[in-house]
Amino acid sequence: MATLVAKPEDSLAPLKQGSEVLRFGVIGYGYWGPNVVRNLDQLDKAEVLGVSDLSASARKRVQKAYPHLEVTSDPAELLSSAEIDAIAVVTPVWTHFELAKAALENGKHVFVEKPFTSTTAQAEELIELAARKNLKIMVDHTFLFTPAVRKIRQLLDEDALGRLYYYDSTRVNLGLFQHDVNVIWDLAPHDLSIMDHLISQRPEAIVATGQSHLNGFEDMAFLTLYFPDKIIAHINVNWLSPVKIRTTLIGGEKKMMVWNDQAADDQIKIYDRGVTVTSPEGVYNLLVNYRSGDMLAPRIERGEALTNELNYFVDCITNDKTPMNDGQAGMRVVKMLEASSRSVRQRGALVYL
């Protein structure tokens, strides 16, 4: 990777006019980078001035799709440009710290693909640096901006389910195998960030088990997180499933919810079903009533999550707001990922957070 230091560079002429337009540089144009560039390019209050990628084929794809953009193999040209206000880091996790740190040191706000960093220590350093320079960090927890998760958060805020019992998520498919991280670091950040957003309490401990079969990295894993007040969360991630499943169950004292992210319609279903204990005296005298009522499928608004997220990031910068998916939120996920890794290495040992 190129040395990330400030240096003189050619001016990148802005395309959109107006002092409120934020100018972005995007580093990384692999799997997710094209989506970031496309969405930023469509925002009224943002524009992309340049894209950097080490791959010659990726740079050719940028030039073909966006002939007006500056394209470079050297990220330092974007990081040090006086014309750029914010940097989007859309690269492998092991590069996040160096690139984000250089962006902050050069006075740029930072949008970082999940997971935030490789270690908690790296996250802490970036958070401190951003605070010192009065800059914003947003971690790309895209699912928080889906209409479905927004609706679930609204329902939980309204106490629609009552006291929470459990959060149970399955995120499995065949591939895509990663060459630098295991399935936990690849897929679980989605579920951990959603869980962190929806459950107001913080987990106290985690147990994780997993196994590697093909390339030395765990390709299937199971995470269990213990919260105060008897809330428990379970996350199943797997690269070796013959089918693709994206389903989350949230159970509460009043009602229970199923979120099927792959469903074309009725992604969220709320069931008026549950259990009521009518006689607490002694386990042998325990009387349980099972409640089975109606099912409600609330209306879900349409919209691309990444568009909502990047619009929100621009608004946070323009109006000096702290993003809900800021560095602190990103660090909480990294802490859980690190704890999961330690637990897996110890074959499911309980690790306190």
N, C-alpha and C positions, 0 to 999 in steps of 0.2 A: 504494500500500500504506500502511496506517496506520502512524503512528510507533510504534515498538516500545519503549516505556518503561514502567517500573513505575508503576502508579497504583492508587488504592483501587478496590475492586470488591466486588460482592455475593458473599457466601460461597456456594461450590458444595458443597452437602451431599453427603457420600459415601453411596453406596447399600449397599455391602458393609461388613461389620464386621470388625475385626481390625487390629492394628497392622502386620501383614505385607502387607496389601493395598496395592499401588502404584496411585496414582491418576493417570490419564493425561488429557491434553488432546490432541486431534488437530486439526492444522491442514491443511486440504485434504480435500475430499470429492468428488473428480472420478473418475478411472478406478480408482485403486488405494486411495484413502481408505476406501471402503465395506468393502473386505476387511480393512483394518487395524482399523477400528472393530468389525467383526463378530468377529474373532478375539480382540481384547482383551476384548470384552464376555463372551466365553465362558470366559475364563481364571479359575480359582479365586482366584489371587493378584493379580489386576489388575481395574481397573474404569475405564471412561471416564466422566469427569465432564462434559466439554464438547467441542463440535466447532465449528470456525470455518471459514467459507468465504466468499469475496467474492460468490459467485453466489447469488442469491435462490432459484433453482430447486434448487440443491444443498442449501441450508438447509431447504427444504421437504421434500426427500427424507429428510434426517436426522430432522426432526420427526415425519414419518410413520412411519419405521421404529423410532425410539427416542424416544418422547414424553417419557421421563423425563430426557433429556439437556438440558443448557444448550446453546443454539445461538446463535452470534453471527457478525457479519460482521467483527468487530475481533479479530485474533489477540492483541492486547495484553491482552485480558481473560483469556485462558488463560495467557499467558506470565507475567503478574504475580500470578496467583492463588496465595495461600498454601495453598490446598487441594490443589494439583496438584504431584505429584512428578516427572513426566516428560512430555515433549512429543514427539509424533510429527509430524514434518514431512513431509507427503505432497503436495508442491507442485512446480511446475517448478524445474529446477536453478538458474536465475538468482535464485531467492528463498531458496535453502537457507542461504547464508552469513548473511544478515541475521537470518533467523528462528532458526537454530541458535545464533547468537551471543547474541541476546536471551534465548533460553531458558537458556543457560549462565550468563549474567550474572544471571539471576533465580533461580539455584540449582536448575535442572531438569536431569535427565538427558535425553539426546536420542537419538531414533531417527530417522534421516534416510533418505529414499528415495534410491536410486541415480540418478545418480552423486552422490558426497558433496558436492562443490562444483564451481564453474566453473573454479577455478584451484588450483594447488598452494599458492600463497601463502595463499589463504583456508583451505585445509585445515590448513596449519601453524598458523595463528592459532587456529583452533577447538581443535585438539589441545592447544596450549599452555594455552589458557583452561580447558579441561576438567581438565587435570592440576593446574592451580593451584587449582581449586575442588573437586578430588577428586570429579568427576562422570564418568559413563560416556557414551561416544558409541558407538552402534552404527549401521553403515551397512547399509541393507536390501539385502544380497546374498542374496536369498531362495533362489537355487538351491543354495547351500551346505548348506541344510537339507532338501533333497529326499532321499528314501531312496536314489535312484540315485547321487547325488554322494557321499553318505555311504558307500555300498558301494564306489564307485570308490576313494575315499580309503583305505578299509580294505584293499582289494586292493593298492594301491600301497605302503602301509605294510608289507604282508606280502611285498613284492617279487615279486608274482605275475607281473609283466610283465618283470622284469629291468631292466637299464639302459635308460632311456627314449631313444627316437630322435626321436619327433615327437608333436605335439598338433595335430589338424586339425579345425576346427569350422565347421559351416555353419548359419547362422541366417537364413533368408530367408522372405519372405511378401509378399503384396500389401497394402501399407499396414502399419500406420497412419502416415500422414505427420504429422510434427511441424512446428510453425510456429516453433519457437525453437532447435532443435538439428538436426544432421544425423544420418544413420543410424548413424554410429560412436558418437556420444554417446548415442543412444537404445538401440541393441541390443547393441553390443559390451561395455558394462559387465558384462552377464551372463557372457559368455565369458571376459573378462579376469579377473573375480573368481573364476570357477571354476578357470581356469588357474593363477592366483596361489595358490589354495588347494591344488591338487593337485601342483604342481611346486615342490619345495622351493627350487630355485635361482631367482634373479631375472634377468629378461632384461637383456641388455646394450645392445641397439639395436633399432630398429623401422623398418620400411618400410611406408608406407601409400599406396595409390592409390585414387581414387574419382572419381565424376562425378555432377553434378547435371543433372536433366532437366526438372524440373517447377517447383519453388518456390525455387530458388536455393541450397538445401542439398543436399549430397551424398546421393543416395538409394540408392547402391550403393557398396560399398567392399571392399577386400581388405587385410588387415593381415598382415604377416609379422614375427615376433619371433625374435631370435637370442639363445640362451642359451649359457652355458659348456658345455663337454663335448659340443658338437655337437648339442644339443637344438634343434629348430626348431619354431615354432608358426605356424599359419596360421589366420586367421579370416575368413570370408566373411559379410558382412552385406548385406542387400538388401531394399528396400521394393518392388521392381518384379518380384518373382518370381511366376509364375502359380500356383505351388504353395507350400505351407508345409512347410518342412523344418527339423528340429531334430536334427541328427546330429553326433556327435563321435567321431572315431577317435583312439585313443592307441596308438602302436606302441612296442614294446620289444624288447629283445634276445631274450627268451624267448618272449613271447606278444604278441598284439595284441587290442585291445578295440574294440568298437563300441557306442556308447550312442545309442539312438534314443529321444528324449524323448517322441515322439508314439505310440510303440507301447503298446498296451493291456497286453500281456504280453511277457515276455522283453525288457525295455528294454535290458539289458546282455548282450552276448554276448562271450565270451572265446574266441579262436581260438588253438589250438596250432599256429600257422603262422609261418613265418619263413624266414630265410636264414642259412646257415652257410658261412663262407669256410673252405675246407679247405687252400688253398695260397696263401699271401700273397706268393710270390715273383714279382714282376713282373706288370704288368697283363695281358700276353698269356697268361700261364700260370695266371691266376686261375681257381680251381675253386670253383664255388658249388653248394651243396646246398640244395634247397628242401624245407622240412619242412611237411607237411600232416597235422595230427593232428585230435583231436576238438574239438568246439565245446561250451563249457559256458555255460549261462545260469543264473547264480546267482539265488536267490530274493531278491526285493526286498520289503521291508516297505511297508505302506501308511501313508499319513498326509499331512496337509496341511503343506507346508513352512513357510508363514507362521505356523501354530500353533506348530510346533517352534521357529521363530526367536524369536517373541515370548515364549514360555515361557523360552527361553534368556536373553533380555534381562532378564526379571524376575529370574531366578536370579542373573545376573551382578551386578545392582544389590543384591539382598538379601544375597548372600554375598561381595560385594566382589571379583568376578572380572573379569579383562580379557577382553572378548569377542574371539573370533578374527577377527570382522569389525568391528574397532574403527576408530577414526579413521585409524590407520596403514595398515590394509588398504585403507580407502577412498581414502587419499591415493596409495597405490601405483597404484590403478586410474586416478585422475585424472592422474597423471604420464604413464601410458601413453596416455591419451586426448589430452592436450596434445601429446605427441610425435607421435601419429598426425595430429593437425591440422596440425602444422608440416610433416610429411612430405607430406601431401596437397597443401598449398599449393605445395610445391616439386616436385610431380609425381613423388613416390616417392623423394625424397632419403633417405639413411640418417641417422637421428636417434639419437644416443646418449642413453641414459637415465641 
